[in-house]
Amino acid sequence: MTDDYITANLKYAVKKLFTITNRKQLKVNVARKYLTEELKWMVPEDFMKFISECSSRDIIHTSIGNITMNFDPDDVIVPENFSFSMNILKKGTPTPLKTILKRISEHTDYSDDEILNEIKNIKNRLDIVTEVAALIFAHENNIKTDDLTEDIKKQIKIYYKQRQGKNNPDFGA
């Protein structure tokens, strides 16, 4: 499964959740109830993994027990009869972003939350995609990521293609 397939499915799930609840912001416990009891897409034990994955891909923002979408729902068309499966998160090779996060965690004293916050700060400050912000943070901490450059170029190209249509820059990927 490709990374863009996983991201698309996560966006479909998040959009459907917010559409069903007819809200722009959800309490975490409300989201958990809908995803586990109403839609039955996951067991309660998998809920935080789902939230963490959506957050690390910058699909949602979590703050003080609330969840909001980080994308324009009008840009996402959920397939008819869509149903989410946690299996897409359990299979396959790790994404470059996950690999960078793992390396940072293994080679620094930062907690997972601190790593994500630092990356989000860089992303917001420089107005760049999450993968590039993660690369910058890794390099600031002397962590080698040269082996991930080509995969990240491909992800950036896909990101810009999705966000800006055909006017995406050529990254040579």
Order of alpha helices (4+ residues) and beta strands (2+ residues): alpha-beta-alpha-alpha-beta-beta-alpha-alpha-alpha-alpha-alpha
